[in-house]
Amino acid sequence: MPRNTRTSSAAAAVSPDDPQPSTSAGPLSFYDDSSDDESGERFVPRGRVLIEDSSDSDLGSDSGDDSDLDYVSHDTSLDEDEPLSAYARRLRERNSPGQPGFRWRKKENVPTRYGFRAQPGVNTPGVDSDSSPLELFSLFFTEELMDMIVRETNRYHRQKPGPSSSHMKDWVDTSVSELGVFIGLRMAMGKPKPEQRSYWSTDLFYHSPLFPVTMTRDRFDQLSRYLHVVDNEGSHPPDDRLWKLRPAIEILQRQFSSVFTPPRRITVDESLWKFRGRFVAVTYNPSKRSRFGVKVYKLAASEGPSNGYICAFEIYTGRDRSDIPASQRAVIHLMGAAGLFDKGYDLYTDNWYTSPTLFHYLQSRRTNAIGTVRTNRKFMPTDLQVKARGQVDSRSTPTGMLCLQWRDRRVVTLLSTVHKSEMVATRSRSGFERIKPKVVVDYNCGMKGVDNSDQLAVSYPSTRKSLKWYKKGIHCQISTPHDRYRRCKLCYYSRGVRRMTKMMCSGCDVSLCRTSCFEEYHTLNASTSR
């Protein structure tokens, strides 16, 4: 049977060395992401015909270019009763990783960029820039969540009262208002001191009048001891390792996704809650400053004023027996929990999550994807070569996926469904101009969301040591929604120092340090006005 070829102004036929075969010649599991041996055989599908790309013209494709044409294998006929969308989906599946039609080519990528359909911004009426911090915090810690914590905390004391010789015996049921005071004091503990008891110390070096005036130390210890969000004696799924936090997680997940819709750029990454107590899923990561902790996957906004806003999160609970690798499952779960599929979002991931299989799935859910990738991922091209610094080599697939390798100080490999292999000029902080692939520049701008969220939380910690992992989880969630910083105006303009603060004068609407800057700024203003 004669083989169909594609013509262009540059060449009349496709070179046999042009298409690159996938790294596996046989059918494989769609989610299998382990490494595989190169078979070395070139597969030429029988019955291959030439069809036009089914992507919309307004999504980044140029209908006048021959590169818009795509090869598919086997039966390509359209049944009379088959919808066109189902026909296009059938063709795309035949070009998915692990199928005979999937191959890397030495051609410029023709990306299909899906249009952005979401409406980013605050979804709650009456919330604007004039809303108080308490009003904003109440959007996440709702009355439902506060009532649940109060109810279960009181219940837990009745189930396990303290010994008669302890100060825990003088228990009085807590209320929503007292719980609000307790959470406020927890937040105020972001001003570091050696230990929790130091906040009630009468030593002038540690003295903080706010704490003893607001709540006694013994009462604070009581609430910390019995803090609970679930009935221990109720029925719980035996395979749910997070049942002690599940009700709070569900409420917070719902509020994170419903209160605010993120802008187009979003990112998935993991954080580590520092913890060395008893929990089955405590992980060890020697590359992190806090080597032991509970790993949390986060989906965060990655541009604009909302950079760092957490849209969804998932706590890692250990390995499971699912056919889907943990890295792919985390991305799919977070995108589904936040309701961001099929809306044209630009999703950025690092090399632990990125794979051709995942990106092909994201394409099927109308989601653009960009990320660094490990070269030993299954279905990756094996013939990329970059030897000199600044050199670039790339491959593309018929479905619009680009694999680009660039050598800088080290070799960087990226996958993208929205980029070509074009280069752009950038300027470093020192003023030097450099030429980089555009996909690298966009990736560096898009991977800031979770890192920014962690930076805001870690420099103002409100958590304390605890042997019980679920209490650590409660306190970490308290610090997630509200940590925002502003630059101290006096330090920056008078001393040339960039110092971040959470304190703000309500009368002047100016951010100032809680030390001498507050008094000094208003003294200078008063003398100037005279």
C-alpha positions as CSV (number, residue, x, y, z in Angstrom):
1,M,0.0,0.0,0.0
2,P,1.5,3.4,-0.9
3,R,2.5,5.6,2.0
4,N,0.9,9.1,2.2
5,T,3.3,12.0,2.6
6,R,3.0,15.6,3.6
7,T,4.1,18.4,1.3
8,S,5.3,21.9,2.1
9,S,7.1,24.8,0.4
10,A,10.4,23.4,1.8
11,A,10.1,19.7,0.9
12,A,7.9,17.4,-1.1
13,A,8.2,14.4,1.1
14,V,9.0,13.5,4.7
15,S,12.4,12.1,5.4
16,P,12.3,8.6,6.9
17,D,14.6,9.9,9.7
18,D,12.2,12.7,10.6
19,P,9.5,10.9,12.8
20,Q,10.9,9.7,16.1
21,P,9.3,6.5,17.4
22,S,8.1,6.2,21.0
23,T,10.2,4.4,23.5
24,S,7.8,1.5,23.6
25,A,6.5,-0.4,20.6
26,G,3.8,-2.4,22.4
27,P,0.6,-1.3,24.1
28,L,1.2,-0.2,27.7
29,S,-0.9,1.0,30.6
30,F,-1.9,4.7,30.2
31,Y,-0.7,5.7,33.6
32,D,2.4,3.5,33.8
33,D,5.2,6.1,34.2
34,S,8.2,3.9,35.0
35,S,11.3,3.7,32.8
36,D,11.4,1.4,29.8
37,D,14.1,-0.1,27.6
38,E,14.4,1.2,24.1
39,S,13.3,-1.4,21.6
40,G,15.2,0.1,18.7
41,E,12.5,-0.8,16.2
42,R,10.7,1.8,14.0
43,F,7.0,1.2,13.9
44,V,5.1,2.3,10.7
45,P,1.4,2.0,11.2
46,R,-0.6,0.4,8.4
47,G,-3.6,2.2,6.9
48,R,-2.2,5.7,7.9
49,V,-3.9,8.6,6.1
50,L,-3.6,12.3,6.2
51,I,-6.3,14.4,8.0
52,E,-6.7,18.0,9.0
53,D,-6.1,19.0,12.6
54,S,-9.5,19.2,14.5
55,S,-8.4,22.0,16.8
56,D,-10.2,25.4,16.8
57,S,-8.6,28.1,14.7
58,D,-8.7,30.6,17.5
59,L,-6.6,28.5,19.9
60,G,-3.2,29.2,18.4
61,S,-3.1,27.1,15.2
62,D,-2.5,28.5,11.8
63,S,-4.8,26.8,9.4
64,G,-2.7,27.8,6.4
65,D,0.4,26.0,7.5
66,D,1.1,22.4,6.4
67,S,2.2,21.6,10.0
68,D,-1.4,21.7,11.0
69,L,-1.9,18.3,9.4
70,D,-1.7,15.2,11.5
71,Y,-1.0,11.6,11.0
72,V,-3.3,9.0,12.6
73,S,-3.3,5.2,12.2
74,H,-5.8,2.5,11.2
75,D,-9.5,3.3,10.8
76,T,-10.0,7.1,10.3
77,S,-13.4,7.0,8.8
78,L,-16.2,9.1,10.3
79,D,-19.4,7.1,11.0
80,E,-22.6,8.8,9.8
81,D,-24.1,8.9,13.3
82,E,-20.8,9.7,15.2
83,P,-20.5,13.3,16.6
84,L,-17.5,15.2,15.4
85,S,-16.3,15.7,19.0
86,A,-16.3,11.9,19.5
87,Y,-14.4,11.5,16.2
88,A,-11.7,13.9,17.3
89,R,-11.4,12.3,20.7
90,R,-11.0,8.9,19.0
91,L,-8.1,10.2,16.8
92,R,-6.4,11.8,19.8
93,E,-6.5,8.6,21.8
94,R,-4.7,6.8,19.0
95,N,-1.9,9.3,19.3
96,S,-1.7,9.0,23.1
97,P,1.5,7.7,24.9
98,G,1.8,3.9,24.6
99,Q,-0.2,3.8,21.3
100,P,1.4,3.1,17.9
101,G,0.5,6.6,16.7
102,F,2.5,8.3,19.4
103,R,5.9,9.4,18.1
104,W,8.4,12.3,18.5
105,R,9.3,14.2,15.3
106,K,12.1,16.6,14.5
107,K,9.6,19.3,13.5
108,E,8.6,22.6,15.0
109,N,5.8,22.1,17.4
110,V,2.3,23.3,16.5
111,P,0.7,23.9,19.9
112,T,-3.0,23.9,20.6
113,R,-3.6,26.6,23.3
114,Y,-7.0,26.3,24.9
115,G,-8.9,29.6,25.5
116,F,-9.3,30.7,29.1
117,R,-13.0,30.4,30.1
118,A,-12.9,31.1,33.9
119,Q,-13.8,34.4,35.5
120,P,-11.0,35.0,38.1
121,G,-11.7,37.0,41.2
122,V,-13.6,37.0,44.5
123,N,-16.9,35.1,44.3
124,T,-18.3,36.3,47.6
125,P,-20.5,39.4,47.5
126,G,-19.5,42.3,49.8
127,V,-15.8,41.4,49.9
128,D,-13.4,44.0,48.7
129,S,-10.2,45.8,49.6
130,D,-12.0,47.5,52.5
131,S,-12.9,44.2,54.2
132,S,-11.2,43.7,57.6
133,P,-8.8,40.8,58.2
134,L,-11.4,39.1,60.5
135,E,-14.0,39.3,57.7
136,L,-11.6,37.7,55.3
137,F,-10.5,35.0,57.7
138,S,-14.2,34.2,58.4
139,L,-14.7,33.3,54.7
140,F,-12.5,30.2,55.3
141,F,-13.1,29.4,59.0
142,T,-16.8,29.5,58.7
143,E,-19.5,29.3,61.4
144,E,-20.0,25.7,60.5
145,L,-16.3,24.9,61.1
146,M,-16.1,26.9,64.3
147,D,-19.3,25.2,65.7
148,M,-17.9,21.8,64.8
149,I,-14.6,22.4,66.6
150,V,-16.4,23.7,69.7
151,R,-18.8,20.7,69.7
152,E,-16.1,18.1,69.3
153,T,-13.6,19.7,71.7
154,N,-16.2,19.7,74.4
155,R,-17.2,16.1,73.5
156,Y,-13.5,15.0,73.6
157,H,-13.1,16.3,77.2
158,R,-16.2,14.3,78.3
159,Q,-14.8,11.2,76.7
160,K,-11.3,11.6,78.2
161,P,-11.3,13.9,81.2
162,G,-8.0,14.9,82.8
163,P,-6.7,13.4,86.1
164,S,-8.1,14.9,89.3
165,S,-4.6,16.2,90.3
166,S,-4.2,18.2,87.1
167,H,-5.3,21.7,86.2
168,M,-7.3,20.0,83.4
169,K,-9.9,19.0,85.9
170,D,-11.3,22.5,86.2
171,W,-12.8,22.3,82.7
172,V,-15.6,24.6,81.5
173,D,-17.1,23.9,78.1
174,T,-15.7,26.3,75.5
175,S,-17.7,28.5,73.1
176,V,-17.3,30.0,69.6
177,S,-16.2,33.3,71.0
178,E,-13.6,31.7,73.2
179,L,-12.4,29.6,70.4
180,G,-11.9,32.8,68.3
181,V,-9.8,34.2,71.1
182,F,-7.7,31.0,71.2
183,I,-7.1,31.1,67.4
184,G,-6.2,34.8,67.7
185,L,-3.6,34.1,70.3
186,R,-2.2,31.2,68.2
187,M,-1.7,33.7,65.3
188,A,-0.1,36.2,67.7
189,M,2.5,33.5,68.5
190,G,4.0,34.3,65.1
191,K,6.2,36.6,67.1
192,P,8.8,34.0,68.0
193,K,9.7,33.1,71.6
194,P,11.6,30.2,73.0
195,E,8.6,28.2,74.1
196,Q,4.8,28.5,74.5
197,R,5.0,29.4,78.3
198,S,7.2,32.4,77.5
199,Y,4.1,34.3,76.2
200,W,2.8,34.4,79.8
201,S,6.2,35.1,81.4
202,T,6.5,38.1,83.7
203,D,10.2,38.5,82.7
204,L,10.6,41.9,81.1
205,F,12.6,40.3,78.2
206,Y,9.7,38.0,77.3
207,H,6.7,39.9,78.7
208,S,3.7,40.2,76.4
209,P,0.7,41.9,78.2
210,L,-1.7,40.8,75.5
211,F,-1.6,37.1,76.4
212,P,-2.3,37.1,80.2
213,V,-5.0,39.8,79.8
214,T,-6.8,37.9,77.1
215,M,-6.7,34.3,78.4
216,T,-5.0,32.5,81.3
217,R,-2.2,30.2,80.5
218,D,-4.0,27.2,82.1
219,R,-7.1,27.8,80.0
220,F,-5.0,28.0,76.8
221,D,-3.3,24.7,77.8
222,Q,-6.7,23.1,78.3
223,L,-8.0,24.1,74.9
224,S,-4.8,23.0,73.3
225,R,-5.1,19.6,75.0
226,Y,-8.7,18.9,74.0
227,L,-8.8,20.6,70.6
228,H,-10.7,18.2,68.3
229,V,-12.7,18.3,65.0
230,V,-14.3,14.8,65.0
231,D,-16.0,12.3,67.4
232,N,-13.5,9.6,68.3
233,E,-16.2,7.1,69.2
234,G,-18.1,7.6,65.9
235,S,-17.9,5.4,62.8
236,H,-15.0,6.1,60.5
237,P,-13.7,4.5,57.3
238,P,-11.0,2.0,58.2
239,D,-8.8,3.0,55.3
240,D,-9.0,6.7,55.9
241,R,-5.8,7.8,57.7
242,L,-7.0,11.4,57.9
243,W,-10.3,10.7,59.6
244,K,-9.3,12.9,62.6
245,L,-9.1,15.9,60.2
246,R,-11.5,14.9,57.4
247,P,-14.5,17.2,58.4
248,A,-12.2,20.2,58.6
249,I,-10.4,19.3,55.4
250,E,-13.7,19.1,53.5
251,I,-15.0,22.4,54.7
252,L,-11.7,24.2,54.0
253,Q,-11.4,22.6,50.5
254,R,-14.9,23.8,49.7
255,Q,-14.2,27.3,50.9
256,F,-10.8,27.6,49.2
257,S,-12.3,26.8,45.8
258,S,-15.6,28.7,46.2
259,V,-14.4,32.0,47.7
260,F,-11.9,32.8,45.0
261,T,-11.3,31.8,41.4
262,P,-7.6,32.0,40.5
263,P,-6.2,33.7,37.4
264,R,-4.9,31.8,34.4
265,R,-1.5,30.7,35.7
266,I,-1.6,28.1,38.4
267,T,1.0,25.7,39.8
268,V,1.2,22.3,41.6
269,D,3.9,21.7,44.1
270,E,4.4,20.1,47.6
271,S,5.1,21.6,51.0
272,L,6.4,20.0,54.2
273,W,4.7,20.5,57.6
274,K,7.5,20.1,60.0
275,F,6.6,17.1,62.3
276,R,8.6,14.3,63.9
277,G,5.8,12.7,66.0
278,R,3.8,9.6,65.5
279,F,2.1,9.4,62.1
280,V,2.3,6.7,59.5
281,A,3.0,9.1,56.6
282,V,5.9,11.1,58.1
283,T,8.4,11.6,55.2
284,Y,12.1,12.2,55.2
285,N,13.6,14.6,52.6
286,P,17.3,15.4,53.2
287,S,17.2,18.3,50.7
288,K,14.7,20.3,52.8
289,R,15.6,22.4,55.8
290,S,12.9,20.6,57.8
291,R,13.9,17.1,56.8
292,F,11.0,15.3,58.6
293,G,7.4,16.2,58.2
294,V,4.0,15.6,56.6
295,K,4.0,16.2,52.9
296,V,1.1,18.3,51.5
297,Y,0.4,18.7,47.8
298,K,-0.9,22.2,46.9
299,L,-2.5,23.9,43.9
300,A,-1.9,27.6,44.0
301,A,-2.4,30.8,42.0
302,S,0.8,31.9,40.4
303,E,0.3,35.5,39.1
304,G,-1.0,38.8,40.2
305,P,-2.0,40.0,43.7
306,S,-3.4,36.5,44.5
307,N,0.0,34.9,43.9
308,G,0.3,32.1,46.5
309,Y,-3.4,31.7,47.2
310,I,-4.1,28.0,47.9
311,C,-7.0,26.7,45.7
312,A,-6.8,23.1,46.9
313,F,-4.6,20.8,48.9
314,E,-4.1,17.1,49.6
315,I,-2.2,15.6,52.6
316,Y,0.0,12.7,51.6
317,T,-0.9,9.5,53.5
318,G,1.6,7.0,52.2
319,R,1.8,4.7,49.3
320,D,-1.3,3.0,47.9
321,R,-2.0,0.2,45.4
322,S,-3.5,2.4,42.7
323,D,-2.5,1.9,39.1
324,I,-2.0,5.7,38.8
325,P,1.4,7.0,40.0
326,A,1.2,9.3,43.0
327,S,2.6,12.2,41.0
328,Q,-0.1,12.1,38.4
329,R,-2.9,11.3,40.9
330,A,-2.0,14.3,43.0
331,V,-2.3,16.7,40.0
332,I,-5.6,15.1,38.8
333,H,-7.1,15.2,42.3
334,L,-6.1,18.8,43.0
335,M,-7.4,20.1,39.6
336,G,-10.7,18.2,40.1
337,A,-11.1,19.3,43.7
338,A,-10.7,23.0,42.7
339,G,-13.0,22.5,39.7
340,L,-10.4,23.9,37.2
341,F,-10.5,21.3,34.4
342,D,-11.9,22.2,31.0
343,K,-11.4,26.0,31.5
344,G,-8.1,26.6,29.7
345,Y,-5.8,27.1,32.7
346,D,-2.0,27.2,32.3
347,L,-0.7,24.6,34.8
348,Y,3.0,24.6,35.8
349,T,4.6,21.5,37.4
350,D,8.1,20.5,38.3
351,N,9.9,17.3,37.2
352,W,8.4,15.1,39.8
353,Y,4.9,15.5,38.3
354,T,5.6,16.1,34.6
355,S,5.4,13.2,32.1
356,P,4.1,12.8,28.5
357,T,1.2,10.7,29.9
358,L,0.0,13.4,32.3
359,F,0.3,16.2,29.8
360,H,-1.6,14.2,27.2
361,Y,-4.4,13.7,29.8
362,L,-4.4,17.4,30.6
363,Q,-4.8,18.1,26.9
364,S,-7.9,15.9,26.8
365,R,-9.3,18.1,29.7
366,R,-8.6,21.4,27.8
367,T,-5.8,22.3,30.2
368,N,-2.5,23.8,29.0
369,A,0.6,22.4,30.7
370,I,4.2,23.4,31.1
371,G,6.9,21.8,33.3
372,T,10.4,20.5,33.7
373,V,10.7,16.7,33.1
374,R,13.1,13.9,33.9
375,T,14.6,12.4,30.8
376,N,14.0,8.8,32.0
377,R,10.3,9.2,32.0
378,K,8.5,6.6,29.8
379,F,7.7,7.8,26.3
380,M,10.3,10.5,26.3
381,P,12.5,11.0,23.2
382,T,15.9,9.4,23.6
383,D,17.9,11.2,20.9
384,L,18.0,14.7,22.3
385,Q,21.6,16.1,22.3
386,V,22.9,19.4,23.7
387,K,26.6,19.6,24.1
388,A,27.6,23.3,24.3
389,R,26.1,25.9,26.6
390,G,23.2,27.7,25.0
391,Q,22.5,24.9,22.6
392,V,18.9,23.8,22.1
393,D,17.3,20.6,20.8
394,S,13.6,19.8,20.5
395,R,11.1,17.3,19.4
396,S,7.3,17.5,19.0
397,T,4.3,15.2,18.7
398,P,1.4,15.4,16.3
399,T,-0.9,16.3,19.2
400,G,1.0,19.6,19.9
401,M,3.4,18.5,22.7
402,L,6.9,20.0,22.7
403,C,10.0,18.4,24.4
404,L,12.8,20.9,24.6
405,Q,16.3,20.4,26.0
406,W,18.5,23.4,26.7
407,R,22.0,23.5,28.2
408,D,22.8,26.4,30.6
409,R,25.0,25.7,33.6
410,R,23.3,22.3,33.4
411,V,21.0,20.5,31.1
412,V,17.3,21.4,31.5
413,T,14.5,19.5,29.8
414,L,10.9,20.7,29.6
415,L,7.6,19.6,28.2
416,S,4.9,22.1,27.0
417,T,1.7,21.9,25.1
418,V,1.6,25.6,24.4
419,H,5.1,26.6,23.2
420,K,7.3,26.4,20.2
421,S,11.1,26.2,20.4
422,E,11.5,29.9,19.9
423,M,14.2,31.9,21.7
424,V,13.7,35.3,23.4
425,A,16.0,37.9,24.8
426,T,16.0,38.5,28.6
427,R,17.9,40.8,30.9
428,S,19.4,39.6,34.2
429,R,19.4,41.6,37.4
430,S,22.9,42.8,36.7
431,G,21.8,44.2,33.3
432,F,23.3,41.5,31.0
433,E,21.2,40.4,28.1
434,R,20.8,36.7,27.6
435,I,19.0,34.5,25.0
436,K,16.7,31.8,26.5
437,P,14.0,29.5,25.2
438,K,10.6,31.2,25.7
439,V,9.3,28.1,27.5
440,V,12.1,28.5,30.1
441,V,11.2,32.1,30.7
442,D,7.5,31.4,31.1
443,Y,8.2,28.4,33.4
444,N,10.3,30.5,35.8
445,C,7.4,33.0,36.0
446,G,4.8,30.4,36.5
447,M,6.3,28.2,39.2
448,K,6.1,30.8,42.0
449,G,2.7,30.1,43.6
450,V,3.4,27.4,46.2
451,D,6.9,28.8,47.0
452,N,5.4,32.2,47.7
453,S,2.7,30.6,49.9
454,D,5.3,28.8,51.9
455,Q,7.5,31.9,52.2
456,L,4.6,33.8,53.7
457,A,3.7,31.1,56.2
458,V,7.2,30.0,57.4
459,S,8.5,33.5,58.3
460,Y,5.5,34.1,60.6
461,P,4.9,30.6,62.2
462,S,1.8,30.2,64.5
463,T,2.4,26.4,65.1
464,R,4.0,24.8,68.1
465,K,5.5,21.4,68.8
466,S,2.9,18.7,69.2
467,L,3.1,14.9,69.5
468,K,-0.3,14.5,67.8
469,W,-0.2,15.0,64.0
470,Y,-3.8,16.1,63.6
471,K,-3.3,19.1,65.9
472,K,-0.3,20.0,63.8
473,G,-2.6,19.9,60.8
474,I,-5.2,22.1,62.4
475,H,-2.7,24.8,63.3
476,C,-1.1,24.6,59.8
477,Q,-4.5,25.2,58.2
478,I,-5.1,28.2,60.5
479,S,-1.9,29.8,59.0
480,T,-2.8,29.0,55.4
481,P,-5.5,31.6,54.5
482,H,-4.4,34.7,56.2
483,D,-0.6,35.2,56.0
484,R,0.0,38.3,53.9
485,Y,2.8,40.8,54.1
486,R,3.5,44.5,53.3
487,R,6.7,46.4,53.2
488,C,7.4,48.8,56.1
489,K,7.3,52.2,54.6
490,L,9.7,53.9,57.0
491,C,12.4,51.2,56.8
492,Y,12.3,51.2,53.0
493,Y,12.3,54.9,52.2
494,S,14.3,56.2,55.2
495,R,16.9,53.4,55.7
496,G,16.8,51.6,52.3
497,V,15.9,48.3,54.0
498,R,13.2,46.0,52.7
499,R,11.5,44.7,55.9
500,M,8.1,43.0,55.7
501,T,5.5,43.4,58.3
502,K,1.9,42.5,59.1
503,M,1.2,45.7,61.1
504,M,-0.7,48.6,59.6
505,C,-1.9,51.9,60.9
506,S,-5.7,51.9,60.4
507,G,-5.8,55.7,60.2
508,C,-3.0,56.3,57.7
509,D,-3.3,53.0,55.8
510,V,0.5,52.6,56.0
511,S,2.4,49.4,56.8
512,L,4.9,49.9,59.6
513,C,7.1,47.7,61.8
514,R,5.8,46.9,65.3
515,T,9.0,48.3,66.9
516,S,10.0,52.0,66.9
517,C,8.9,52.6,63.3
518,F,5.2,53.2,64.2
519,E,6.0,56.0,66.7
520,E,8.8,57.4,64.6
521,Y,6.7,57.7,61.5
522,H,3.8,59.5,63.2
523,T,6.2,61.8,65.0
524,L,7.8,62.8,61.6
525,N,4.4,63.3,60.1
526,A,3.3,65.5,63.0
527,S,6.4,67.7,62.7
528,T,6.1,68.0,59.0
529,S,2.4,69.1,59.2
530,R,3.4,71.9,61.5
